[in-house]
Amino acid sequence: MKTVNITASFAEFVWIWDQMLGLNLPGHHRKMADWLEDCWRSGKREMLLMAFRNSGKSTLVGLFCAWLLYRDADMRILVLAADLDLAKKMVRNVKRVIERHPLMSTLLPDKRIDWGSERFTVARTAVLRDPSMQAVGIGGNITGSRADIVICDDVEVPKNSDTAHKRAELREKLGEIAYVLGPRGAQLYVGTPHSYYSIYAREARSEVGEAAPFLDGFSRFELPIVNKDGASNWPERFDLTAIKAMRIRTPVRKFQSQMMLEMVAPVAGMLDPAKLRFYDDQAEVTHGNGRMTLRIGGRTMVASACHFDPSFGSLRGDGAVVACVYICDQGEYWLQDVAWLRAANPGDPAESGDRPWRDEASQLCAQVADFMARHHLPSVRVETNGIGRFLPNILRRELKSIGWAASVVEHYESTNKATRIEDAFGAVMGAGLLHVHEGVRHTPFLRQMRDWHPEGNGPDDGLDAVAGCILHDPVRLPRVDMPVKRADWRGIGGIFRAESHFNP
């Protein structure tokens, strides 16, 4: 192995380069340089560098790659980026540094055979199959490649992180890095977040099944444009006046994600969960005078809507959703629950025992019946499009079997789904009238909200079910004395006759 007598720290290496270009070393570059060198010398091999846009982070990481080759000419570096052109840009910059930096003259090969813009090999003693540095787009083939460090430079961008499917694909592709690195291989991620479900998120997103953040255990360096004291992190280029002007010109969400490194999508979706009003109160049911009253957080509920959007989706019945919304005496909507239903296969352990196996339709309807009884719902609307046309009678049978008296309203939906969702959520959320129970956070509902777009093709079954509740005009039955099992908790006025026992 070719060993170079180390006389320059990384910060010194960068300072020399800046002096050659007639530049000064910015203070935040010095901080990033010291952090990178400290991680490397202390054996930390999993690193995340997040810094605001136009901070020069990719330029500095390119110099870091050159410094690693300066330390060890046998180093193999693989650069991954969202597309090949972006990865090649870093490779070209590093090659330029090697050609011009005074400390790297010994690394220039006598014959520059492997010296292109996509890959190059410096003068080294080891006989290795892989080049010193190579550029690959995230969709490229890295099977068979080997590297000592992989630089993930802006691998997350809007076009590969705006839907759950694309985010899953990105994570799957990044998982291939483990097969490229050696036992002591290193990973360095560089970028800014482009989604609430960003790969750079510090916390796990339990609603999408994450048990730990994607980059769990990585050493992190985060540099927003404004520090916690409200001062600029690069005052020479972005003073407070310039930052204020940028805020005015830039959409709020884009500034927050790209300049302040907050985990939000740069472009707001049509349905912004930030407009929801979350509550953690349970529904309280009281009985008196033959009537039942339902309250949430001190508010009296006067109506309800329940919508069942049936779908078998797969052999296991995925995609069937039931939702319930209460309406309070002030006309506000309270989304109490959204449930994704699942039917078991004949061999499923859940269906084992003495009970005969039940068909999928009966299983789904039984779950809807339990849902209605649990939430004291007097009626449900069932979409009869497609498979739904034969479910109402099955649902009535299941309701009868558990002794819950409720009406099943059949509804054929002819309005476009995107139009329904826009109509239902637009005005209600705009006016701040939609309350959502904390338990809904643990379902796919919020993720579907963040990802939804009228022209998109991502999952929206939860949105459709809740939209059905909001658009459904609740049926207000007359106030009558009823058994508790089927008491009407909705506070509804009506006409009644009172017996008088006095003489006029």
Stockholm file with secondary structure:
# STOCKHOLM 1.0

chainA/1-504         MKTVNITASFAEFVWIWDQMLGLNLPGHHRKMADWLEDCWRSGKREMLLMAFRNSGKSTLVGLFCAWLLYRDADMRILVLAADLDLAKKMVRNVKRVIERHPLMSTLLPDKRIDWGSERFTVARTAVLRDPSMQAVGIGGNITGSRADIVICDDVEVPKNSDTAHKRAELREKLGEIAYVLGPRGAQLYVGTPHSYYSIYAREARSEVGEAAPFLDGFSRFELPIVNKDGASNWPERFDLTAIKAMRIRTPVRKFQSQMMLEMVAPVAGMLDPAKLRFYDDQAEVTHGNGRMTLRIGGRTMVASACHFDPSFGSLRGDGAVVACVYICDQGEYWLQDVAWLRAANPGDPAESGDRPWRDEASQLCAQVADFMARHHLPSVRVETNGIGRFLPNILRRELKSIGWAASVVEHYESTNKATRIEDAFGAVMGAGLLHVHEGVRHTPFLRQMRDWHPEGNGPDDGLDAVAGCILHDPVRLPRVDMPVKRADWRGIGGIFRAESHFNP
#=GR chainA/1-504 SS CCBCCCCCCHHHHHHHHHHHTTCCCCHHHHHHHHHHHHHHHTTCCEEEEEECTTSCHHHHHHHHHHHHHHHBTTCCEEEEESSHHHHHHHHHHHHHHHHHCGGGGGGSCSSCSSBCSSEECCSCSSCCSSCSEEEEETTSCCTTCCEEEEEEESCCCGGGTSSHHHHHHHHHHHGGGGGTEEEEEEEEEEECCCSTTCTTCSSCCGGGTCSSCTTTTCEEEEECSBCTTSCBSSTTTSCHHHHHHHHHHSCHHHHHHHTSCCSSCSSCCSSCGGGCEEECCCCEEEEETTEEEEEETTEEEEEEEEEEECCCTTTTCTTEEEEEEEEETTSCEEEEEEEEECCCCTTCGGGCSSSCCCCHHHHHHHHHHHHHHHTTCSEEEEECSGGGGGHHHHHHHHHHHTTCCCEEEEECCCSCHHHHHHHHHHHHHHTTCEEEEGGGGGSTHHHHHHHCCTTCCSCCHHHHHHHHHHHSCCCCCCCCCCCGGGCCCSCCCCCCCCCCCSCC
#=GC SS_cons         CCBCCCCCCHHHHHHHHHHHTTCCCCHHHHHHHHHHHHHHHTTCCEEEEEECTTSCHHHHHHHHHHHHHHHBTTCCEEEEESSHHHHHHHHHHHHHHHHHCGGGGGGSCSSCSSBCSSEECCSCSSCCSSCSEEEEETTSCCTTCCEEEEEEESCCCGGGTSSHHHHHHHHHHHGGGGGTEEEEEEEEEEECCCSTTCTTCSSCCGGGTCSSCTTTTCEEEEECSBCTTSCBSSTTTSCHHHHHHHHHHSCHHHHHHHTSCCSSCSSCCSSCGGGCEEECCCCEEEEETTEEEEEETTEEEEEEEEEEECCCTTTTCTTEEEEEEEEETTSCEEEEEEEEECCCCTTCGGGCSSSCCCCHHHHHHHHHHHHHHHTTCSEEEEECSGGGGGHHHHHHHHHHHTTCCCEEEEECCCSCHHHHHHHHHHHHHHTTCEEEEGGGGGSTHHHHHHHCCTTCCSCCHHHHHHHHHHHSCCCCCCCCCCCGGGCCCSCCCCCCCCCCCSCC
//
